[in-house]
Amino acid sequence: MREFDLVIVGGGPAGMAAAIAAREKGLENVVIFERDHSLGGILNQCIHNGFGLHTFKEELTGPEYAYRYAVKVDELGIPYETGTMVLDINDKREVTIISPGRGVETVKAGAVVLAMGCRERPRGALNIPGFRPKGVYTAGTAQKLVNIEGVVPGRSVVILGSGDIGLIMARRMTLEGAKVKAVVELMPYSSGLKRNIVQCLEDYDIPLMLSHTVVDIRGKDKLEGVYVAAVDSKNVPIEGTEEYFECDTLLLSCGLLPENELSRSCGVVIDPRTGGAVVNESLETSIEGVFACGNVLHVHDLVDFVSEESARAGAAAADFVKNGRRTGGEQIKLIPGNGVRYTVPGTVDVTNVEQEVHIRFRVTGVFRNSSIVMTCGGSEVFRRRSRILVPSEMQDVVIKKEKLEGLSGEMTVEIRGE
């Protein structure tokens, strides 16, 4: 049985950042297992720019961003095995993998970092009536077809959901000569970043239909068109508001789900609000020595934040391998309050915080002229006023260790109007 100090599952931006941080912490025996044929993950098909503004202080395309991390992996001599699928992880941190060259194999890990990323919500989860004609794709599948395979799936397009991939594909399909008739969004606000709404829809005069959804798909063998209807405050379609759009392509951009089948099978406790693991301040899951980071933990808005968070996970995993788990401090449990959907981490052991702790979350709706407030034991720990808070943008609160010392019990994170 091969043995490694650290096994990283996934060779996307999260996995590479974690590996680099662990190596820079002095951990030598590190390996990345990646199921695709190359490192980079989903970034390899994201040929648009907008990546790297925080990390590299310049705009890069997805492949350029991934390449910079892949070069660093090579420079540090970190081994990676592509075409390798991780099948199972047990409570002894024994990792079962399969690859064409070695077949099925079990390796021993001192620690594991889960960095598998996320996947798109499929049509089956949306309960849209109609047949299953060709011409219905997830936005990510269409992106791969256009950017990697050089195939344009259609010429007349409707997009359901205003997630960032859907917005970007509205522009991409337009640039390929297709007519994007509408982007349809169930909620009264877009789930994508404001810059993508402006650059991908408004700049190309593509209508965004808020508080609408697709209620029927027409066509048996090939997509012929879709019916779109307005919805009420409970997201129920309003009878009589149906509008027919003739189209040959329907792209689904209805949210991303952390890829946590492997996490569940090995017994990691999953937070139902995020679909990702419940973690502590070190990004360690409920299984000792197993860490999670990036989109497999919770869906991020920017890859720069994925890389930063994953570097912290890699450094924490290296510290675990060297020193074991440090326990005994007062536990602070983070509670999502008014307007807060979840928090990452879920608990904080102050003794394990070196200088500061990042608390990340998303809000449940649009809040204007409000404040992010954290309270513990009746005392206010943190307050930050914001002109606007929207669900599409992940919030990142950084709290210094000295603000947390002496606290215990529950700390509530909430949004308060001013």
N, C-alpha and C positions, 0 to 999 in steps of 0.2 A: 504494500500500500504506500503510495506516494504521500508525503506529508508537507504541508505548507503552513507558515505562520499565519498567513491571511489569504483567504479565497474571496475574490470579488466576483459576484454573479452579474454579468452585464458589462459590455464594453462601450457603452455610450458615454456621453459627457459626464454623467454621475459616476460611473465605474472608473473612468480614467482619472477623474479628479480625486477620487478616494484613494486610488492606487498611488498616485503621485504624492499625496499628502502623507500616506503611510511610509513610503520610501524615504521621504524627506525627514520623517521622524526617526529614521534609523532602522526601519524594519526591512530586512533584506529578502526574505523568502516569501515573496508576494506573487500571486498569479491572478490573471483575469480570464474568466471563461466567457466567451461570447458566441452566441448561436449563429450569428450571421457570418458572412465570409470575410468581413473586415470590421475594424473598429469604427466608431462614430455613431452608431445607432440611427435614430430617425433623422438626425441632422444631415445625413448623406443625401436625403431627397429634398431637403429644404434649401433650394438654391436661391431664395430671396435674401436680401440683406436685412440688417436690423439686429444681428447678434453681436455680442462682444462689447457693447458700449460701456458696461460697468467693469468688465474684466480686463479688456485690452484698450479701452478708451478710444475705440474706433469701430466703425461699422464693418461687419464681416458677413459673408454668406454662411449658411449652415455648414457646408463642407469645409470652408476655410477655418471656421471655429473649431470643428472637430479635428482638422489636420494639425492645428497648433498643439492640441493636447496629445494627439498621437505621436507627434515628433518628440514631445517631452517624455512620453512613456518610453520611446526608443532610446532617447539620450540617457535616461536613468537605468536602462537595461532591465526594465520590468517585463517579464515574460507574459505572453498572452496566447491563448489557444482559441482560434476562431473555428467555426463549424462545430462547436461543442455545446451541447444542451445539458443543463443541469436538471436532473430528474427528481432528486430528493435530497433533503438535508435532515438528519436525525438529531436527537437531543444531545448526542456526543460530538456534534459538529463534524460528522462524517458525510461527505458530499458525494452523491452518486451522479456520474456524468456519462454521456454517450457521445461518441464522435466517430467519423468514418475511419480514422487511422488507428484508434485504440479500442473501439467497441465500447462495451459497458465497463465502467471502472468506478471504484470508490476511493476517494482521497480523504485524508485527515486534515482538518483545519484547526489552527489555534483560535481563529476568529473568522467570521464571515460577514461580508457587507453585501446586503441585498440592493441591487441597483438595476432592476429589470425594466424600469420605465412604466409606460401605461399603454392602453389600447383604446380604440374608439368604441363608443356605444353603438351596437349594430341595430339594423331595422327591427329585428325580433324583439328588442327591448322597448320599441316605440309604439307598438300596437296600432299601426296604420292599416286601415282596411285596403283590400285590393289583392290582385294577383302578384306573382313574383316575376315580373318581366325583366329582360335584360335592359340595362340603362340605369339601374339603381346602384349607387356606390357610396361607400363612406368617402368623406373628403380626402382622407389620408391615402386611400387606395387610388383615387383619381390622381392625387399628387404624385404617387409613385409611377403610375402609368405615363403621365405627361413628362415628368422630370427625369425619370430613370429609363423607362422603356421607349419613350418617344412616341407614345400613342395618345391621341386626343379622343376621349371616350364619347364625345357628342358635340353637337353644334347648337343646340337650344337647351338652356340649362335653368333649372330652379334649384336653389340651395335651401335646405331646411336646417335651421340653426345658425346662429351668428358667432360661433366659436372662432378663434383666431385662424384655425386651419381652413374653415369655410370661407372666411373673409379673404384670406390670401388666395384661395382657389378661385374665388370670384374674379379677382384681378388676373390670375394666371390663365384662366379659360378665356377671358376677354382678349388677352394678348395673343392667344392662339387662334383667334378669329371666331370664337363661339359667342353667342348672344346670351348673356345672363339676364334673365327676365326679372328675377327678384330673389332677395334673400329674406326668408320667412323666419321669424323668431317668436316663440311661444310667450316669452316673458315681455314685460313692458320696457325692458332695457336690454341692450346687447350684452352678450357674454364674452365679447372680444375686447381687446384693447382699443382705446379711443384712436390711437394713431393708425390702426388698421382699418377702422371705420372710415377715416378721412382718406387714407391713401389707396384703399382697395375698393371702396364703394363710391364715396362722394366724388373722387377724382374721375370716375368712369361713369357717373350718372346711373349707378345701379341702385334701384330702390330697396330700402330696408323696411320690411313690413313687421312692425312690432305688434305684440299681442295677436298674432296670427299663427296658424299651423296648417299642415297638410292633412286633410280629412279623408282623402281617397286617392288611390293610384289607378289610373286607367291604362289598359293595354294588357294583353295576356302573354304574348310571346315577346313583344317589344314595347317599351314604354311609349305611350301616346300623349299623356298629359296628366296633370294633377289638379285636384280641387283644393283650393285654399280658403279657409274661413277665419273670421275674427273669433276671439275667445273672450269670455267674461273674466271677472276678477278671480274666479276659481279655475281658470284655464279650461273651461268647458266650451266647445264650439257653439257659436250663436247661430241658430237656424235662420236661414234667409240671407246670410252674408257670404255664401259660397261664391267663389270666383274661379273660373277654369283657366289654366295656363297650359297651352299646347307646348310640349317639350319632349325631347328624346333622352334627356339625362336628368336624374334627380340625385343631388349630392347631399349626404347626411353629415351634418357637423353639430351633433347633439350632445357633446360632452365627452370627456375622457375618463377612463377608469383605471386606477392603479393595477398593474399586472401582478396580482398577489395569490395566484393559485399555489405556487410553490411555498409561499409564506404560510398559507393556511394548512397545507399538507404537513408542514413540519411543526405545527402547533403554535405559531405566532398569534398573539391576540390582535384582532383587527378592530379598528375603530369604525363603526358603521357610518359615521358622519363623513369620513374621508375615503373610506375603502382601503386605507393604508394601515400600517402597523401602529399600535400604541407604543410610543417611545418616551424615554426619559431625556434629561438634559444632554446626555452624551449621544443621543440618537440610537440608543440600545433598545432592542425590542424586549418582549417578555421572556425571551430565551437568552440566557446568559451567554455573552460573546457573539451574539448575532445582532448586527446593526442594519439600519435601513436609511436610505437617503434618496433624494431626487423625486421623480414622478411616481415611483413605486410607493413612496411614503405619503405624499399628497401632491396634487397636480399644481405645478408652478406656472406662473405667467411668463417668466423670462429664464432662458437657459443659464444666464449669468448667476442667478440665484441658486439654480440646481448645482452648479459647479462649486459655489461658495459653501453651500450646505454639505455637499458630498465631501469636500476637503475636511470639514470638521468631523464627519463620520469616519473618514479614513484615519485621521489623527487619533480619534478616540479608540478605534479598533487597535491601532498600534500600541497605544498606552495600555489597553487591556491585555494584549499579548505579553507585554513586558512586565506589568505590575499587577495583573489581575483586577478584579472588580473592587472598587473602593466603596464601602458602605458605612452606615452608622450616623449619617447626618440627618437633620430634620427634613422631612419630605414636605414639599409644597405641591398640592394638587391644583392644577389649573382648571377652572370652570368657565365654559363659554356662557356669557350672560347675554343681555339684550343686544340684538343685532350681530352677534358673533356666531358663526356656524360651527367652528371647531378651533382648537389650538394645537400647535406642534411646537414643543413637546406637550405631553399630558401631565408629567410630573417633573419636579426639579429638586435634586438633592444639592443643597447649597455647597456642601463640602467638595463636590465634584466640579464646581464651577471655578475655572481658573481666573478669569477676569470679568467676563460678561456672558450673558445667555441671550440667544435669539429666540423670540417668541413670535411665531408666524401664524397667520389666520386669514380667513376671508369673511367679509360681512354678508349678511343675509339679504340686503337690499341696497337701495341708493339712499345715502344719508348726506345731507348738506349742512354745512356749518355746525359740525358735531365734533365731539372729542372721544378719543380712545382713552378709557380710564381703567386702571387696574387697582383693585383694593384687596387688602388681606387683613383680617382681624379688625375691621373697622377703620384701618388706616389706608390712606391713598399712597400707593407705591409709584404710580406712573400716570401722567396725563399728557396727551398731545392733541392739539386742536387741528382739524383738517377742514378745508373748504368743501371737499366732496370725497366720499368713500363709496366705491362701487364694487360689486361682487367679482368683476373681471380682474381686478388688481389685488394681488396678495399683499397683505400688510406685514411689515417686519418691524418689530419693536425690540430694541436692544437695551437690556437692563444691566447695569453694573452690579458686580457681586456685592458691594457694600450696601446696596439698596435692599438686598434680599437677606442679609445676615440677621439672624434673630427671628426671622419669620417662620411660621409653620402653619399647618392646616390647609385651608382652601384660599386660593387667590382667584377672584373673579375678573374676567376680561369682558368689558362691555362697551357699548356705544351710548353716549349721552348727548342729548341735544343741548345747545347753548342758548 
